[in-house]
Every structure is written in structure tokens, then in C-alpha cells.
Amino acid sequence: MNLISAITTSVIPDPTPVVPDQAGGLLTGLNWASGIGLVLGVLGVIIVGIGMVIQLNRGEGGQSLAKLGWVMLGCIIIAGAGGIVRAFV
């Protein structure tokens, strides 16, 4: 083991995150927000699907695929919000 690797490994802290007891209400609110966001995401997919059916009858089916992409991207961000924040903290 060389001197540089010994110094760098001894300086880097390894904290273990602990949720304080006072954060119970905040975590409940975050769980509710996440659940409501995912339910609204499913509702958004259903609405886009209905719009696709209506536009297909009119002959304009290609425009709603972009809306479906945005709804799916929103669902991915909502579902992965914890991992996204954990990557930056």
C-alpha cells in the first residue's frame, strides 16, 4: 500500500444517514405526494390513450405520441425522485 492511497482512504468519511424522529410527518407527506403523483400519471396515460383513439378516427394520430412521452417521463421522474435526490446528496 502506498502513501497516497493510505491518506485518501483515511480521510474520506463514510456517514450513515439516520432519519430523525421528528421527520415522521414529513415522510408521510412525501409518501402521499408520491402516491398521488403516480395515480395522476396513470390517469394521464389513460387520458392520452383516449385522445389517441379520438385523433385516430380523425386521421391525426401522430401528435399524441409526444404527449404520451411527456406523461411517461413525468412518471419516471416521480417514481425515481428518491434515487435522483440521493445521487446529488
N, CA, C and O atoms as a GROMACS GRO file, in nm:
protein
  356
    1MET      N    1   0.086  -0.117   0.000
    1MET     CA    2   0.000   0.000   0.000
    1MET      C    3   0.090   0.123   0.000
    1MET      O    4   0.180   0.136   0.083
    2ASN      N    5   0.064   0.211  -0.093
    2ASN     CA    6   0.147   0.332  -0.099
    2ASN      C    7   0.089   0.441  -0.011
    2ASN      O    8  -0.021   0.427   0.042
    3LEU      N    9   0.163   0.546   0.004
    3LEU     CA   10   0.127   0.654   0.096
    3LEU      C   11   0.002   0.729   0.050
    3LEU      O   12  -0.080   0.768   0.133
    4ILE      N   13  -0.013   0.751  -0.082
    4ILE     CA   14  -0.128   0.828  -0.134
    4ILE      C   15  -0.259   0.754  -0.108
    4ILE      O   16  -0.356   0.814  -0.064
    5SER      N   17  -0.263   0.625  -0.135
    5SER     CA   18  -0.388   0.551  -0.112
    5SER      C   19  -0.418   0.541   0.038
    5SER      O   20  -0.535   0.538   0.075
    6ALA      N   21  -0.318   0.534   0.122
    6ALA     CA   22  -0.342   0.530   0.266
    6ALA      C   23  -0.399   0.661   0.316
    6ALA      O   24  -0.486   0.661   0.404
    7ILE      N   25  -0.353   0.772   0.262
    7ILE     CA   26  -0.403   0.903   0.304
    7ILE      C   27  -0.546   0.924   0.254
    7ILE      O   28  -0.631   0.971   0.329
    8THR      N   29  -0.572   0.891   0.127
    8THR     CA   30  -0.705   0.916   0.071
    8THR      C   31  -0.812   0.828   0.135
    8THR      O   32  -0.925   0.872   0.152
    9THR      N   33  -0.779   0.706   0.169
    9THR     CA   34  -0.881   0.620   0.231
    9THR      C   35  -0.904   0.655   0.376
    9THR      O   36  -1.011   0.625   0.430
   10SER      N   37  -0.808   0.716   0.442
   10SER     CA   38  -0.828   0.751   0.582
   10SER      C   39  -0.900   0.884   0.599
   10SER      O   40  -0.952   0.912   0.707
   11VAL      N   41  -0.905   0.967   0.493
   11VAL     CA   42  -0.966   1.098   0.503
   11VAL      C   43  -1.113   1.095   0.464
   11VAL      O   44  -1.190   1.177   0.515
   12ILE      N   45  -1.155   1.005   0.378
   12ILE     CA   46  -1.292   1.003   0.326
   12ILE      C   47  -1.387   0.950   0.434
   12ILE      O   48  -1.373   0.835   0.477
   13PRO      N   49  -1.483   1.032   0.478
   13PRO     CA   50  -1.578   0.982   0.579
   13PRO      C   51  -1.684   0.893   0.515
   13PRO      O   52  -1.712   0.903   0.396
   14ASP      N   53  -1.742   0.808   0.595
   14ASP     CA   54  -1.848   0.718   0.550
   14ASP      C   55  -1.968   0.732   0.645
   14ASP      O   56  -1.989   0.646   0.731
   15PRO      N   57  -2.047   0.841   0.629
   15PRO     CA   58  -2.159   0.861   0.722
   15PRO      C   59  -2.275   0.768   0.690
   15PRO      O   60  -2.299   0.732   0.574
   16THR      N   61  -2.346   0.730   0.793
   16THR     CA   62  -2.468   0.651   0.774
   16THR      C   63  -2.587   0.743   0.801
   16THR      O   64  -2.600   0.795   0.912
   17PRO      N   65  -2.674   0.764   0.701
   17PRO     CA   66  -2.787   0.856   0.720
   17PRO      C   67  -2.890   0.798   0.817
   17PRO      O   68  -2.924   0.680   0.810
   18VAL      N   69  -2.937   0.881   0.906
   18VAL     CA   70  -3.039   0.842   1.003
   18VAL      C   71  -3.152   0.944   0.996
   18VAL      O   72  -3.129   1.065   1.002
   19VAL      N   73  -3.274   0.894   0.982
   19VAL     CA   74  -3.391   0.982   0.977
   19VAL      C   75  -3.429   1.018   1.120
   19VAL      O   76  -3.452   0.929   1.202
   20PRO      N   77  -3.436   1.147   1.152
   20PRO     CA   78  -3.473   1.185   1.289
   20PRO      C   79  -3.620   1.152   1.318
   20PRO      O   80  -3.702   1.140   1.226
   21ASP      N   81  -3.651   1.139   1.445
   21ASP     CA   82  -3.787   1.104   1.485
   21ASP      C   83  -3.888   1.212   1.448
   21ASP      O   84  -4.005   1.180   1.425
   22GLN      N   85  -3.846   1.337   1.440
   22GLN     CA   86  -3.936   1.447   1.410
   22GLN      C   87  -3.977   1.449   1.262
   22GLN      O   88  -4.066   1.526   1.226
   23ALA      N   89  -3.915   1.369   1.178
   23ALA     CA   90  -3.943   1.372   1.034
   23ALA      C   91  -4.056   1.277   0.994
   23ALA      O   92  -4.078   1.256   0.875
   24GLY      N   93  -4.126   1.220   1.090
   24GLY     CA   94  -4.233   1.125   1.057
   24GLY      C   95  -4.344   1.187   0.974
   24GLY      O   96  -4.390   1.127   0.878
   25GLY      N   97  -4.387   1.308   1.011
   25GLY     CA   98  -4.492   1.375   0.935
   25GLY      C   99  -4.446   1.414   0.795
   25GLY      O  100  -4.524   1.406   0.700
   26LEU      N  101  -4.321   1.454   0.783
   26LEU     CA  102  -4.267   1.490   0.652
   26LEU      C  103  -4.262   1.369   0.560
   26LEU      O  104  -4.297   1.378   0.443
   27LEU      N  105  -4.218   1.256   0.614
   27LEU     CA  106  -4.212   1.134   0.534
   27LEU      C  107  -4.352   1.088   0.492
   27LEU      O  108  -4.370   1.039   0.381
   28THR      N  109  -4.450   1.105   0.580
   28THR     CA  110  -4.588   1.071   0.545
   28THR      C  111  -4.636   1.160   0.430
   28THR      O  112  -4.699   1.112   0.336
   29GLY      N  113  -4.606   1.290   0.438
   29GLY     CA  114  -4.643   1.382   0.331
   29GLY      C  115  -4.575   1.349   0.199
   29GLY      O  116  -4.637   1.357   0.093
   30LEU      N  117  -4.448   1.311   0.205
   30LEU     CA  118  -4.377   1.272   0.083
   30LEU      C  119  -4.435   1.144   0.023
   30LEU      O  120  -4.446   1.132  -0.099
   31ASN      N  121  -4.471   1.049   0.107
   31ASN     CA  122  -4.533   0.926   0.057
   31ASN      C  123  -4.667   0.955  -0.009
   31ASN      O  124  -4.698   0.899  -0.114
   32TRP      N  125  -4.747   1.043   0.053
   32TRP     CA  126  -4.875   1.081  -0.007
   32TRP      C  127  -4.853   1.152  -0.141
   32TRP      O  128  -4.923   1.123  -0.238
   33ALA      N  129  -4.757   1.244  -0.146
   33ALA     CA  130  -4.731   1.318  -0.270
   33ALA      C  131  -4.686   1.224  -0.381
   33ALA      O  132  -4.728   1.238  -0.496
   34SER      N  133  -4.602   1.128  -0.347
   34SER     CA  134  -4.556   1.031  -0.446
   34SER      C  135  -4.672   0.944  -0.496
   34SER      O  136  -4.684   0.920  -0.616
   35GLY      N  137  -4.755   0.899  -0.405
   35GLY     CA  138  -4.869   0.816  -0.445
   35GLY      C  139  -4.968   0.892  -0.531
   35GLY      O  140  -5.016   0.840  -0.631
   36ILE      N  141  -4.998   1.016  -0.492
   36ILE     CA  142  -5.090   1.098  -0.572
   36ILE      C  143  -5.030   1.127  -0.709
   36ILE      O  144  -5.102   1.126  -0.809
   37GLY      N  145  -4.899   1.154  -0.714
   37GLY     CA  146  -4.834   1.179  -0.842
   37GLY      C  147  -4.841   1.059  -0.935
   37GLY      O  148  -4.864   1.074  -1.055
   38LEU      N  149  -4.822   0.939  -0.880
   38LEU     CA  150  -4.829   0.819  -0.964
   38LEU      C  151  -4.972   0.791  -1.010
   38LEU      O  152  -4.993   0.746  -1.122
   39VAL      N  153  -5.070   0.816  -0.924
   39VAL     CA  154  -5.210   0.798  -0.965
   39VAL      C  155  -5.245   0.896  -1.076
   39VAL      O  156  -5.311   0.860  -1.173
   40LEU      N  157  -5.200   1.020  -1.062
   40LEU     CA  158  -5.223   1.118  -1.168
   40LEU      C  159  -5.149   1.082  -1.296
   40LEU      O  160  -5.196   1.111  -1.406
   41GLY      N  161  -5.032   1.018  -1.283
   41GLY     CA  162  -4.960   0.971  -1.401
   41GLY      C  163  -5.038   0.864  -1.477
   41GLY      O  164  -5.045   0.866  -1.599
   42VAL      N  165  -5.096   0.770  -1.402
   42VAL     CA  166  -5.180   0.667  -1.466
   42VAL      C  167  -5.301   0.731  -1.531
   42VAL      O  168  -5.339   0.694  -1.642
   43LEU      N  169  -5.362   0.827  -1.463
   43LEU     CA  170  -5.475   0.898  -1.521
   43LEU      C  171  -5.434   0.972  -1.648
   43LEU      O  172  -5.508   0.977  -1.746
   44GLY      N  173  -5.314   1.030  -1.646
   44GLY     CA  174  -5.263   1.100  -1.764
   44GLY      C  175  -5.244   1.005  -1.883
   44GLY      O  176  -5.274   1.040  -1.996
   45VAL      N  177  -5.193   0.884  -1.856
   45VAL     CA  178  -5.177   0.785  -1.964
   45VAL      C  179  -5.313   0.747  -2.020
   45VAL      O  180  -5.328   0.732  -2.141
   46ILE      N  181  -5.412   0.730  -1.934
   46ILE     CA  182  -5.548   0.696  -1.980
   46ILE      C  183  -5.605   0.809  -2.066
   46ILE      O  184  -5.664   0.784  -2.170
   47ILE      N  185  -5.586   0.934  -2.021
   47ILE     CA  186  -5.637   1.048  -2.098
   47ILE      C  187  -5.569   1.058  -2.233
   47ILE      O  188  -5.634   1.086  -2.334
   48VAL      N  189  -5.437   1.036  -2.236
   48VAL     CA  190  -5.366   1.040  -2.365
   48VAL      C  191  -5.414   0.927  -2.455
   48VAL      O  192  -5.427   0.945  -2.576
   49GLY      N  193  -5.440   0.810  -2.396
   49GLY     CA  194  -5.493   0.698  -2.476
   49GLY      C  195  -5.629   0.730  -2.536
   49GLY      O  196  -5.655   0.696  -2.652
   50ILE      N  197  -5.716   0.795  -2.459
   50ILE     CA  198  -5.846   0.836  -2.512
   50ILE      C  199  -5.828   0.937  -2.625
   50ILE      O  200  -5.896   0.931  -2.728
   51GLY      N  201  -5.736   1.031  -2.604
   51GLY     CA  202  -5.707   1.129  -2.710
   51GLY      C  203  -5.653   1.064  -2.835
   51GLY      O  204  -5.684   1.107  -2.946
   52MET      N  205  -5.571   0.957  -2.819
   52MET     CA  206  -5.519   0.886  -2.936
   52MET      C  207  -5.631   0.820  -3.015
   52MET      O  208  -5.630   0.822  -3.138
   53VAL      N  209  -5.727   0.763  -2.944
   53VAL     CA  210  -5.840   0.699  -3.013
   53VAL      C  211  -5.920   0.803  -3.091
   53VAL      O  212  -5.958   0.780  -3.205
   54ILE      N  213  -5.946   0.918  -3.028
   54ILE     CA  214  -6.023   1.023  -3.095
   54ILE      C  215  -5.947   1.077  -3.215
   54ILE      O  216  -6.006   1.098  -3.321
   55GLN      N  217  -5.816   1.099  -3.199
   55GLN     CA  218  -5.737   1.153  -3.310
   55GLN      C  219  -5.718   1.051  -3.421
   55GLN      O  220  -5.704   1.089  -3.538
   56LEU      N  221  -5.717   0.922  -3.387
   56LEU     CA  222  -5.704   0.819  -3.489
   56LEU      C  223  -5.826   0.818  -3.580
   56LEU      O  224  -5.814   0.796  -3.700
   57ASN      N  225  -5.943   0.841  -3.522
   57ASN     CA  226  -6.064   0.848  -3.604
   57ASN      C  227  -6.062   0.970  -3.696
   57ASN      O  228  -6.120   0.965  -3.804
   58ARG      N  229  -5.996   1.078  -3.654
   58ARG     CA  230  -5.985   1.197  -3.737
   58ARG      C  231  -5.870   1.189  -3.836
   58ARG      O  232  -5.864   1.268  -3.931
   59GLY      N  233  -5.777   1.095  -3.816
   59GLY     CA  234  -5.661   1.084  -3.903
   59GLY      C  235  -5.542   1.166  -3.855
   59GLY      O  236  -5.454   1.198  -3.935
   60GLU      N  237  -5.537   1.202  -3.726
   60GLU     CA  238  -5.429   1.284  -3.671
   60GLU      C  239  -5.357   1.211  -3.559
   60GLU      O  240  -5.328   1.272  -3.456
   61GLY      N  241  -5.328   1.084  -3.573
   61GLY     CA  242  -5.279   1.003  -3.462
   61GLY      C  243  -5.138   1.029  -3.416
   61GLY      O  244  -5.105   0.991  -3.303
   62GLY      N  245  -5.053   1.091  -3.494
   62GLY     CA  246  -4.912   1.106  -3.459
   62GLY      C  247  -4.882   1.209  -3.353
   62GLY      O  248  -4.777   1.200  -3.289
   63GLN      N  249  -4.968   1.306  -3.333
   63GLN     CA  250  -4.939   1.414  -3.240
   63GLN      C  251  -4.949   1.371  -3.094
   63GLN      O  252  -4.884   1.431  -3.008
   64SER      N  253  -5.026   1.272  -3.065
   64SER     CA  254  -5.046   1.233  -2.926
   64SER      C  255  -4.932   1.147  -2.872
   64SER      O  256  -4.923   1.126  -2.751
   65LEU      N  257  -4.845   1.097  -2.957
   65LEU     CA  258  -4.731   1.020  -2.909
   65LEU      C  259  -4.635   1.107  -2.828
   65LEU      O  260  -4.575   1.060  -2.732
   66ALA      N  261  -4.620   1.232  -2.867
   66ALA     CA  262  -4.535   1.323  -2.790
   66ALA      C  263  -4.594   1.348  -2.652
   66ALA      O  264  -4.520   1.354  -2.554
   67LYS      N  265  -4.726   1.361  -2.644
   67LYS     CA  266  -4.790   1.378  -2.513
   67LYS      C  267  -4.769   1.255  -2.425
   67LYS      O  268  -4.745   1.267  -2.305
   68LEU      N  269  -4.779   1.137  -2.485
   68LEU     CA  270  -4.757   1.014  -2.410
   68LEU      C  271  -4.613   1.008  -2.359
   68LEU      O  272  -4.588   0.963  -2.248
   69GLY      N  273  -4.519   1.053  -2.440
   69GLY     CA  274  -4.379   1.057  -2.398
   69GLY      C  275  -4.358   1.148  -2.278
   69GLY      O  276  -4.286   1.112  -2.185
   70TRP      N  277  -4.422   1.265  -2.278
   70TRP     CA  278  -4.409   1.358  -2.166
   70TRP      C  279  -4.471   1.301  -2.039
   70TRP      O  280  -4.417   1.317  -1.930
   71VAL      N  281  -4.587   1.234  -2.054
   71VAL     CA  282  -4.651   1.174  -1.937
   71VAL      C  283  -4.564   1.062  -1.881
   71VAL      O  284  -4.549   1.051  -1.759
   72MET      N  285  -4.508   0.979  -1.967
   72MET     CA  286  -4.422   0.871  -1.921
   72MET      C  287  -4.295   0.924  -1.856
   72MET      O  288  -4.249   0.869  -1.757
   73LEU      N  289  -4.239   1.031  -1.911
   73LEU     CA  290  -4.121   1.093  -1.850
   73LEU      C  291  -4.153   1.147  -1.711
   73LEU      O  292  -4.073   1.134  -1.619
   74GLY      N  293  -4.271   1.207  -1.696
   74GLY     CA  294  -4.313   1.254  -1.564
   74GLY      C  295  -4.328   1.139  -1.465
   74GLY      O  296  -4.289   1.152  -1.349
   75CYS      N  297  -4.384   1.028  -1.510
   75CYS     CA  298  -4.399   0.912  -1.421
   75CYS      C  299  -4.262   0.857  -1.380
   75CYS      O  300  -4.244   0.816  -1.265
   76ILE      N  301  -4.168   0.855  -1.472
   76ILE     CA  302  -4.033   0.807  -1.440
   76ILE      C  303  -3.967   0.898  -1.337
   76ILE      O  304  -3.902   0.850  -1.245
   77ILE      N  305  -3.984   1.029  -1.353
   77ILE     CA  306  -3.923   1.124  -1.258
   77ILE      C  307  -3.988   1.110  -1.121
   77ILE      O  308  -3.919   1.115  -1.019
   78ILE      N  309  -4.121   1.093  -1.117
   78ILE     CA  310  -4.188   1.078  -0.988
   78ILE      C  311  -4.144   0.949  -0.920
   78ILE      O  312  -4.115   0.949  -0.800
   79ALA      N  313  -4.138   0.840  -0.994
   79ALA     CA  314  -4.100   0.712  -0.935
   79ALA      C  315  -3.955   0.710  -0.892
   79ALA      O  316  -3.920   0.647  -0.792
   80GLY      N  317  -3.870   0.779  -0.964
   80GLY     CA  318  -3.727   0.779  -0.932
   80GLY      C  319  -3.680   0.900  -0.855
   80GLY      O  320  -3.559   0.924  -0.847
   81ALA      N  321  -3.770   0.976  -0.796
   81ALA     CA  322  -3.733   1.100  -0.728
   81ALA      C  323  -3.637   1.074  -0.613
   81ALA      O  324  -3.541   1.148  -0.593
   82GLY      N  325  -3.662   0.970  -0.537
   82GLY     CA  326  -3.572   0.938  -0.425
   82GLY      C  327  -3.431   0.906  -0.472
   82GLY      O  328  -3.334   0.952  -0.412
   83GLY      N  329  -3.419   0.828  -0.577
   83GLY     CA  330  -3.288   0.793  -0.630
   83GLY      C  331  -3.217   0.913  -0.692
   83GLY      O  332  -3.095   0.926  -0.683
   84ILE      N  333  -3.295   1.000  -0.756
   84ILE     CA  334  -3.236   1.120  -0.816
   84ILE      C  335  -3.179   1.211  -0.708
   84ILE      O  336  -3.067   1.261  -0.721
   85VAL      N  337  -3.255   1.232  -0.602
   85VAL     CA  338  -3.206   1.318  -0.492
   85VAL      C  339  -3.088   1.253  -0.422
   85VAL      O  340  -2.993   1.321  -0.385
   86ARG      N  341  -3.094   1.122  -0.403
   86ARG     CA  342  -2.985   1.051  -0.337
   86ARG      C  343  -2.856   1.060  -0.418
   86ARG      O  344  -2.747   1.060  -0.361
   87ALA      N  345  -2.866   1.068  -0.550
   87ALA     CA  346  -2.746   1.079  -0.634
   87ALA      C  347  -2.678   1.215  -0.617
   87ALA      O  348  -2.556   1.225  -0.633
   88PHE      N  349  -2.754   1.319  -0.585
   88PHE     CA  350  -2.697   1.453  -0.572
   88PHE      C  351  -2.661   1.489  -0.428
   88PHE      O  352  -2.589   1.587  -0.407
   89VAL      N  353  -2.707   1.414  -0.330
   89VAL     CA  354  -2.680   1.449  -0.190
   89VAL      C  355  -2.564   1.367  -0.139
   89VAL      O  356  -2.525   1.381  -0.023
   0.00000   0.00000   0.00000
